[in-house]
Amino acid sequence: MLKSMTGFSRYENQNEDLTCKVEIRSVNNRFIDINTRLPKTLAPLELPLKKIVKAKCARGSFDITIMVQKNGDTETNLEVTPNLPLANEYLNAFKKIQEGLSLKGTIDINTVLSQRDVVKTEAKKVEDSCEEIVMQTVDKALTQLIKMREEEGKNLEKDILNQINSIKNLGKSISEKQSITVQQFQSKLNEKIQALTSGIEINPDRIAQESALLADRCDVTEELVRLESHLEQFNLLVASPEPQGRKLEFLTQEINREVNTTGSKTIDLEVSKAVIEMKSCLEKIREQLANIE
């Protein structure tokens, strides 16, 4: 069963304290690439999130957006804390300056607070309940995404198998015509030899030998046998439950090689037309496989 690499899902989940919203988009990629957009407080979850995706998907470029809010609360995700040791160092330094220079006056709180890093602003730590709901929501969103990729994959699979079936039928038509084509080639070749050697005595066995050699060069039986084998392997890979996109791309190249060889060896117009149709089918298959996981 084929899966598409394109999909989108949005899932919202909540518990008593938090509401989590997750959006996942995926597009084509030769390998797997995962980008996460999440609050700084959730930065420690980036690696576990990527592991979840890699465990369920083989290829594609993924963009994951995560938003977490407290229910009925506008509380900020930042935490403001005093740096008392640093403030004390500033205060002691000011006192030494005052004593050393015999300065009058008092050192007020505003002077201390205006110094750098006396008050620190940091992101609040992720609570266990927050981590749990985020991972659950991502898992649900990913399940929806995979379902969408499977649905699109079914449509792509149907079209791809139709093209493969067309190539198979075209191959059979060439195979059925193959013996007639070779005989026609030998007949025409003999006629040309006789016309060119009119009045010249030539060993008929030699003519028959050369005619057979040339006819063998336009025989595409081996190519058609390999083509049929590749097509059977293609169908087996499509039916596999595992992602087979890259293998199918490689196998399509092998099918194309046999078709090209058949086209280069044939001398029959009808066979050439069939080869052109095969190439058209292969081009459509390549376009579809670019989106297969």
N, C-alpha and C positions, 0 to 999 in steps of 0.2 A: 504494500500500500504506500503510495507516494504522498509526501507532505510538501506543501508550499512553504517558502521562507517568508512570505508576506503575511502580516496579520496585525491586528490591533485589539486591545482589550482594556477595559476600565472596570475597576472593582472597588467598592467602598465597604469598610468593615468598622465596627465599633464595639467597645466594651463599656463598662460603667464610667470610666474616666476619659477615654480617648476615642477619637475618630480618625481612621487612617484611610487615605485615598491613594490608589495606585493606578498608573497608566503605563502600559507596555506597548511599544511599537516595534515591529521587526520587518526588515527588508533583506534583499539579497546580499550575500557575502560568500566568497569562496571558502572562508573558514568561519570562525565564530568570534564576534566582537561584541562586548557588553559595556554600555555606558550607563552610569547611574547619576540621577539628579535627586539629591536628598539633603535634608537639613544637616548642618554641621554636627548637630548632636547625634545623628545617626551614622556618622562616618565609620565607626567600628563595624557596621553591618555590611559594608560594601563587599568585602570578600565573601562572607557567607551567602549574600544575595547572588553573586556571580556563580558560586558553586551550585546553587539551586537550578539556575538556568542551564549550566553545562551538563547537569545530571539528566535533564529532560530534552535538551535540544542539541543537535550536532552541528548545524550551520546556521548562519544568519547574523545580521547586525541588529542588536537590541538596544533600545533606549528605554530606560526605566525611570519614571518620575514618581516620587513618593512625597506625600504631604501628611503631616500628623498635627492634629489640633486637640486641645483639651475641651471636653464637652462643657458648653455654657460658660467658658472662661476665656478672657482675653489676656491672660497672664503671658508675659514674654518668656521666650526660651533662654534668655540670658540671666546670668547670676552675677550680682555686684558684690564684691568682698573687699574689705580694707586690708592693705598690706602694712600691718602694724610695725613689723621690724624695720621696714624701709622708712616709714613715717618717723620713727624714733631716731633713725640715723640722720634724717634731715633736720629734725629738731635739735639734736645735739650739735650738729654742724653749725646751725644758726646761732646757737648759744655761744659757741667758741668764737665765732666771728664777732659777736656783740661784745664779748669780754676782751677779746684781743684788740679790738679797735676802740674800746671804751665808748660804745654807742648806747644812747638812751632809748627808751621805748620798750614795747612788749611785742612778743612774737605771737600773732593770733593764728587761729585755725585755718583761715583762708590762705595764709602764706604756705602752710604745710600742704593743704589740699591741692594747691595749684602746681605742686611738683609732680613730675612724671611718675606714673605707675604706683602712686600712693593708694589709689583706688583701682582695683582690677575688675574688668568685665570679662566673664568667661561663659562659654556655653554650658548649660546644665547637663549633667551626666544622664545617659539614657537609663531609664528604669527598666527593670525586668519585664514589667507589664507592657511597656512600650515596645521593647524588642519582640516580644511574643506576638503582639497584634500586627506588627509590621511584617514579620516573616509569614504569618498566616495569610495576610492580605495579598502579599506578593505571590504566594503559592496558588491562591484562588485565581488571581489575575492571569498567572501563567497557564493554568489549566484551561481557562477560557481562550487564551491566545492559541494554544496548541489545538484546541477544538476547531478554531477558525482556520488554522493552517491545514488541518486535515480535510475540512470541507472543500477548501480551494484546491487542495491536492487531488481530490477525487475528480474534479472537473479537468484538471491538467492531465491526470492519468488517462481519462477517457479519450481525450484528444490525441495524446501521444500514442496510445495503443491503436487508435484508428490509423495513424500514419504508419506505424509498424506493420499493420495488417496490409496496408496498401503496398508497401515495399515487398512484403512476402508474396502477394499476388502478382506483382510485376516480375518478381524473380521467377515465379513458376511459368509465366508467359514466355520469358526469355528461354527458360530451360526446355520448354516444349518446342520452341522454334530452333533450338540450338543445332540439332542434327540436320535439319533442312538447310539451315544457313551454311553449315560447313560443306554440305553436298553442292549447294549452289556456288559457293566459292571455288570449289575444285572444278566444277563444270566450266565456269567462266574463265578460270585460269588456264584450263586446257585449250579452250577456244582461242584465247589470246596467244598462247604459245604456238599453236598450229598456224595462226595467221602470221605471226612474226617469223616463223621458220619455214614458211611455204617454199618448197623446192629444195630444202636442206634436209639431209638425212640425219636424224637424231635418234639416239637410243630411247625407245619408248619406256624402258624400265627406269632410265635416268629421269625422264620427265615425270613419271609417276612418283618417284622418290621425292623430287623437289616439290611437287604439288602437295604431297602429303605433309612435308615439313612446313610449308607455308600455311596449309590449312590448319595444322596443329597450333600455330601461333595465334589464330583467331578463335581457338576453342576456349570458352570461358566456363567449362564445366567445374573446374576446381574452385574458381571464384564464386560460383553459385552455391557450391556445397558449403564453403566457408561462410558465405552470406547467410544461408539458412541456419547454420550453427550459431552465428552471432545473434540472429533474431530470436532463436529459442532461449539463449542465455539472457537476452534483454527482457523477455517476458518473465523469466524466473526472478530476476532482480527486482522487477516492478512488483511482483507478488510478495517479496520479502518484507517482513515487519520492521526490519532495520533500515535506517537512512541509507540510500544507495545513490544519491545524486551524483557524486563524483565518479563512481564506477560506471554509471550510465553515460556520463559525458565521455569517458574514455572508450567505452564500447561503441558509442556513436561514431567516434573517429575511426574505429576499426571497420565498421559497416561502410562508412564513406570511402575507405581505402579500397574495399572490394568492388564497390560501385564504380569508382573511378577507373579501376583496372579493366572492368568489364566494358566500360565505355571506350577506353583506348584500344581495346582489342577487336571490337566488333566492326563489321563492315556492312551490317544490315541497317537500313534506315529505321525500321520498326523497333529494332533493339535499341538504337540510339535514342529514339523517342521515349522508350521505357526507362532508360537510364536518366534522362532529363527529369522525368516524373519522380524517380527515386530521389534525385538530388533535391528536388523541391520539397519532398516529404522530410528529408533529413534536415533541411534548413528550418522547417517548422519545429521539428523535434528539438533542435539545438536551442531555439528561442525559448521553448517551454522548459527545457532542463535547466536553463539559467536561473529559474525560480524554484527548483526542486531541492529539498534538504538532502 
